[in-house]
Amino acid sequence: MYKKLNTYLYSPSDLVLFERSPFASWMARLAIDKPEQLVGIDKDQDKMMSLLADKGLQHESNYLEQFKQDLGVDHVCEISTNKETRAAETLKAMQAGYQVIFQAYLERDSFAGFADFLVRKAGVSELGDYYYEAWDTKLSQSTKTYFIIQLCCYSWMLEAVQGKIPDHAVV
């Protein structure tokens, strides 16, 4: 969650956090609105979670490299982390019809987030004779509810851009 002008933008992860703990969600909002009230309260630095996050980023990077190997680097677009340009870059990449878009930034209403991958599929959309599905990489042996919530959010946000809700989402 972050504040853009006078509007809050929520990520799929924020929705999952609220579903798990409305109190934790409220605290995240308080940290944005009144950070001075949280002075002296340190955020938990869980070394195991940090290690898992690093492993997850490596897993994601391995998928990206596999896409580049399988499709060729000219068919894979990596979106920058520049806050000012990432939305426009994602739209431009979708309109250009890249096979895979990495770290696509999507927005709709008061939601925004980064899909690990958008993968082009044949079909009709406002983009032409193709549309995109959201694919997410996870280091898990089973699908968790929050994975599905995230992917549903990305699919809903994709509809705003391409005029079609994807037929599938992939974990």
Summary of the structure (lengths in Angstrom):
residues: 171
radius of gyration: 17.2
end to end distance: 23.1
largest distance: 54.8
contacts: 462
relative contact order: 0.13
helix: 48%
strand: 25%
